[in-house]
Amino acid sequence: MKTIRGKRALVTGAASGIGRGIALALAREGADLYLLDIDQVGLASVADEATALGVSVLTDRCDLAQPTEITHAVQTMLMKWEHIDILVNNAGIAYYGPTQLMTDSQWSRLMGVNLLAPIQMTRELLPTLRSRPNAHILNVCSISGLVAGGRFAAYHTSKFGLIGFTAALRAEFGRQGLGVSALCPGPVLTNLYRSCDSLRPDKPTPEPPRWLCCSIDAVSMGAIRAIRRNKRQLLIGPLAHLLAWTNWLAPDVLDFLNHFSRKKNACRPQDSRIKTRRVA
């Protein structure tokens, strides 16, 4: 898609973080926006900023863990616009903690928002996307969909699945002119770690070193580049490149590091509290 100006884009998880950044980047490129999020206050703020850039903006509150709300949001959008050219599946959540202590509802909600929602959103919008010339689907997959670590099992599972879904879509519809990209940023400079619940309320949650992180602007510019060039997969940030290349060239190194840092102690009582963090 060489020209974004005048296109119509739907962005999920647009109220904050990466979703907000991508929405505003698309607005600067001249795309009209349909923004979805559960945070109506954040949506209104982003809509005001995007409107000031001279584009048309519509918003809708949508809990992506609820399939009926996704269908309603899609139908509402199609009644107002009739078609879109760009779909950005960005919204996501994460739980940090021992896998065996995650509840069924935590697993279900995470998989619903991170994987099942993008699948449903894509399936329901494929007819209109396929009818448009040079339409594009951008899935925000994360480096966590390529390399796994401890205590993020559900999040890794959802992102690995999203990368597989992206690859399958690209293989099936690429020859028909539909662009599909997987955006895989590493750690991003947001309030993610500072605002998340912690097992140690008296201590700050450890954050990745700033020099290993990338900015929201870098991710947003990467998203625009992926859409313009129909990139199969785009890594963003130094840590994402380091982990991906290490996993490709020497996967046993990462496996060794995971085993080397493994703790053999039994779960402590405080482990029953799971960190919940929002990833946008």
Secondary structure as a PSIPRED ss2 file (coil, helix, strand):
# PSIPRED VFORMAT (PSIPRED V4.0)

   1 M C   1.000  0.000  0.000
   2 K C   1.000  0.000  0.000
   3 T C   1.000  0.000  0.000
   4 I C   1.000  0.000  0.000
   5 R C   1.000  0.000  0.000
   6 G C   1.000  0.000  0.000
   7 K C   1.000  0.000  0.000
   8 R E   0.000  0.000  1.000
   9 A E   0.000  0.000  1.000
  10 L E   0.000  0.000  1.000
  11 V E   0.000  0.000  1.000
  12 T E   0.000  0.000  1.000
  13 G C   1.000  0.000  0.000
  14 A C   1.000  0.000  0.000
  15 A C   1.000  0.000  0.000
  16 S C   1.000  0.000  0.000
  17 G H   0.000  1.000  0.000
  18 I H   0.000  1.000  0.000
  19 G H   0.000  1.000  0.000
  20 R H   0.000  1.000  0.000
  21 G H   0.000  1.000  0.000
  22 I H   0.000  1.000  0.000
  23 A H   0.000  1.000  0.000
  24 L H   0.000  1.000  0.000
  25 A H   0.000  1.000  0.000
  26 L H   0.000  1.000  0.000
  27 A H   0.000  1.000  0.000
  28 R H   0.000  1.000  0.000
  29 E C   1.000  0.000  0.000
  30 G C   1.000  0.000  0.000
  31 A C   1.000  0.000  0.000
  32 D E   0.000  0.000  1.000
  33 L E   0.000  0.000  1.000
  34 Y E   0.000  0.000  1.000
  35 L E   0.000  0.000  1.000
  36 L E   0.000  0.000  1.000
  37 D E   0.000  0.000  1.000
  38 I C   1.000  0.000  0.000
  39 D C   1.000  0.000  0.000
  40 Q H   0.000  1.000  0.000
  41 V H   0.000  1.000  0.000
  42 G H   0.000  1.000  0.000
  43 L H   0.000  1.000  0.000
  44 A H   0.000  1.000  0.000
  45 S H   0.000  1.000  0.000
  46 V H   0.000  1.000  0.000
  47 A H   0.000  1.000  0.000
  48 D H   0.000  1.000  0.000
  49 E H   0.000  1.000  0.000
  50 A H   0.000  1.000  0.000
  51 T H   0.000  1.000  0.000
  52 A C   1.000  0.000  0.000
  53 L C   1.000  0.000  0.000
  54 G C   1.000  0.000  0.000
  55 V C   1.000  0.000  0.000
  56 S C   1.000  0.000  0.000
  57 V E   0.000  0.000  1.000
  58 L E   0.000  0.000  1.000
  59 T E   0.000  0.000  1.000
  60 D E   0.000  0.000  1.000
  61 R E   0.000  0.000  1.000
  62 C C   1.000  0.000  0.000
  63 D C   1.000  0.000  0.000
  64 L C   1.000  0.000  0.000
  65 A C   1.000  0.000  0.000
  66 Q C   1.000  0.000  0.000
  67 P H   0.000  1.000  0.000
  68 T H   0.000  1.000  0.000
  69 E H   0.000  1.000  0.000
  70 I H   0.000  1.000  0.000
  71 T H   0.000  1.000  0.000
  72 H H   0.000  1.000  0.000
  73 A H   0.000  1.000  0.000
  74 V H   0.000  1.000  0.000
  75 Q H   0.000  1.000  0.000
  76 T H   0.000  1.000  0.000
  77 M H   0.000  1.000  0.000
  78 L H   0.000  1.000  0.000
  79 M H   0.000  1.000  0.000
  80 K H   0.000  1.000  0.000
  81 W H   0.000  1.000  0.000
  82 E C   1.000  0.000  0.000
  83 H C   1.000  0.000  0.000
  84 I C   1.000  0.000  0.000
  85 D C   1.000  0.000  0.000
  86 I E   0.000  0.000  1.000
  87 L E   0.000  0.000  1.000
  88 V E   0.000  0.000  1.000
  89 N E   0.000  0.000  1.000
  90 N C   1.000  0.000  0.000
  91 A C   1.000  0.000  0.000
  92 G E   0.000  0.000  1.000
  93 I E   0.000  0.000  1.000
  94 A E   0.000  0.000  1.000
  95 Y E   0.000  0.000  1.000
  96 Y E   0.000  0.000  1.000
  97 G C   1.000  0.000  0.000
  98 P C   1.000  0.000  0.000
  99 T H   0.000  1.000  0.000
 100 Q H   0.000  1.000  0.000
 101 L H   0.000  1.000  0.000
 102 M C   1.000  0.000  0.000
 103 T C   1.000  0.000  0.000
 104 D H   0.000  1.000  0.000
 105 S H   0.000  1.000  0.000
 106 Q H   0.000  1.000  0.000
 107 W H   0.000  1.000  0.000
 108 S H   0.000  1.000  0.000
 109 R H   0.000  1.000  0.000
 110 L H   0.000  1.000  0.000
 111 M H   0.000  1.000  0.000
 112 G H   0.000  1.000  0.000
 113 V H   0.000  1.000  0.000
 114 N H   0.000  1.000  0.000
 115 L H   0.000  1.000  0.000
 116 L H   0.000  1.000  0.000
 117 A H   0.000  1.000  0.000
 118 P H   0.000  1.000  0.000
 119 I H   0.000  1.000  0.000
 120 Q H   0.000  1.000  0.000
 121 M H   0.000  1.000  0.000
 122 T H   0.000  1.000  0.000
 123 R H   0.000  1.000  0.000
 124 E H   0.000  1.000  0.000
 125 L H   0.000  1.000  0.000
 126 L H   0.000  1.000  0.000
 127 P H   0.000  1.000  0.000
 128 T H   0.000  1.000  0.000
 129 L H   0.000  1.000  0.000
 130 R H   0.000  1.000  0.000
 131 S C   1.000  0.000  0.000
 132 R C   1.000  0.000  0.000
 133 P C   1.000  0.000  0.000
 134 N C   1.000  0.000  0.000
 135 A C   1.000  0.000  0.000
 136 H E   0.000  0.000  1.000
 137 I E   0.000  0.000  1.000
 138 L E   0.000  0.000  1.000
 139 N E   0.000  0.000  1.000
 140 V E   0.000  0.000  1.000
 141 C C   1.000  0.000  0.000
 142 S C   1.000  0.000  0.000
 143 I H   0.000  1.000  0.000
 144 S H   0.000  1.000  0.000
 145 G H   0.000  1.000  0.000
 146 L C   1.000  0.000  0.000
 147 V C   1.000  0.000  0.000
 148 A C   1.000  0.000  0.000
 149 G C   1.000  0.000  0.000
 150 G C   1.000  0.000  0.000
 151 R C   1.000  0.000  0.000
 152 F C   1.000  0.000  0.000
 153 A H   0.000  1.000  0.000
 154 A H   0.000  1.000  0.000
 155 Y H   0.000  1.000  0.000
 156 H H   0.000  1.000  0.000
 157 T H   0.000  1.000  0.000
 158 S H   0.000  1.000  0.000
 159 K H   0.000  1.000  0.000
 160 F H   0.000  1.000  0.000
 161 G H   0.000  1.000  0.000
 162 L H   0.000  1.000  0.000
 163 I H   0.000  1.000  0.000
 164 G H   0.000  1.000  0.000
 165 F H   0.000  1.000  0.000
 166 T H   0.000  1.000  0.000
 167 A H   0.000  1.000  0.000
 168 A H   0.000  1.000  0.000
 169 L H   0.000  1.000  0.000
 170 R H   0.000  1.000  0.000
 171 A H   0.000  1.000  0.000
 172 E H   0.000  1.000  0.000
 173 F H   0.000  1.000  0.000
 174 G H   0.000  1.000  0.000
 175 R H   0.000  1.000  0.000
 176 Q H   0.000  1.000  0.000
 177 G C   1.000  0.000  0.000
 178 L C   1.000  0.000  0.000
 179 G E   0.000  0.000  1.000
 180 V E   0.000  0.000  1.000
 181 S E   0.000  0.000  1.000
 182 A E   0.000  0.000  1.000
 183 L E   0.000  0.000  1.000
 184 C E   0.000  0.000  1.000
 185 P E   0.000  0.000  1.000
 186 G C   1.000  0.000  0.000
 187 P C   1.000  0.000  0.000
 188 V E   0.000  0.000  1.000
 189 L C   1.000  0.000  0.000
 190 T C   1.000  0.000  0.000
 191 N C   1.000  0.000  0.000
 192 L H   0.000  1.000  0.000
 193 Y H   0.000  1.000  0.000
 194 R H   0.000  1.000  0.000
 195 S H   0.000  1.000  0.000
 196 C C   1.000  0.000  0.000
 197 D C   1.000  0.000  0.000
 198 S C   1.000  0.000  0.000
 199 L C   1.000  0.000  0.000
 200 R C   1.000  0.000  0.000
 201 P C   1.000  0.000  0.000
 202 D C   1.000  0.000  0.000
 203 K C   1.000  0.000  0.000
 204 P C   1.000  0.000  0.000
 205 T C   1.000  0.000  0.000
 206 P C   1.000  0.000  0.000
 207 E C   1.000  0.000  0.000
 208 P C   1.000  0.000  0.000
 209 P C   1.000  0.000  0.000
 210 R H   0.000  1.000  0.000
 211 W H   0.000  1.000  0.000
 212 L H   0.000  1.000  0.000
 213 C C   1.000  0.000  0.000
 214 C E   0.000  0.000  1.000
 215 S C   1.000  0.000  0.000
 216 I H   0.000  1.000  0.000
 217 D H   0.000  1.000  0.000
 218 A H   0.000  1.000  0.000
 219 V H   0.000  1.000  0.000
 220 S H   0.000  1.000  0.000
 221 M H   0.000  1.000  0.000
 222 G H   0.000  1.000  0.000
 223 A H   0.000  1.000  0.000
 224 I H   0.000  1.000  0.000
 225 R H   0.000  1.000  0.000
 226 A H   0.000  1.000  0.000
 227 I H   0.000  1.000  0.000
 228 R H   0.000  1.000  0.000
 229 R H   0.000  1.000  0.000
 230 N C   1.000  0.000  0.000
 231 K C   1.000  0.000  0.000
 232 R C   1.000  0.000  0.000
 233 Q E   0.000  0.000  1.000
 234 L E   0.000  0.000  1.000
 235 L E   0.000  0.000  1.000
 236 I E   0.000  0.000  1.000
 237 G C   1.000  0.000  0.000
 238 P H   0.000  1.000  0.000
 239 L H   0.000  1.000  0.000
 240 A H   0.000  1.000  0.000
 241 H H   0.000  1.000  0.000
 242 L H   0.000  1.000  0.000
 243 L H   0.000  1.000  0.000
 244 A H   0.000  1.000  0.000
 245 W H   0.000  1.000  0.000
 246 T H   0.000  1.000  0.000
 247 N H   0.000  1.000  0.000
 248 W H   0.000  1.000  0.000
 249 L H   0.000  1.000  0.000
 250 A C   1.000  0.000  0.000
 251 P H   0.000  1.000  0.000
 252 D H   0.000  1.000  0.000
 253 V H   0.000  1.000  0.000
 254 L H   0.000  1.000  0.000
 255 D H   0.000  1.000  0.000
 256 F H   0.000  1.000  0.000
 257 L H   0.000  1.000  0.000
 258 N H   0.000  1.000  0.000
 259 H H   0.000  1.000  0.000
 260 F H   0.000  1.000  0.000
 261 S C   1.000  0.000  0.000
 262 R C   1.000  0.000  0.000
 263 K C   1.000  0.000  0.000
 264 K C   1.000  0.000  0.000
 265 N C   1.000  0.000  0.000
 266 A C   1.000  0.000  0.000
 267 C C   1.000  0.000  0.000
 268 R C   1.000  0.000  0.000
 269 P H   0.000  1.000  0.000
 270 Q H   0.000  1.000  0.000
 271 D H   0.000  1.000  0.000
 272 S H   0.000  1.000  0.000
 273 R C   1.000  0.000  0.000
 274 I C   1.000  0.000  0.000
 275 K E   0.000  0.000  1.000
 276 T E   0.000  0.000  1.000
 277 R E   0.000  0.000  1.000
 278 R E   0.000  0.000  1.000
 279 V E   0.000  0.000  1.000
 280 A C   1.000  0.000  0.000
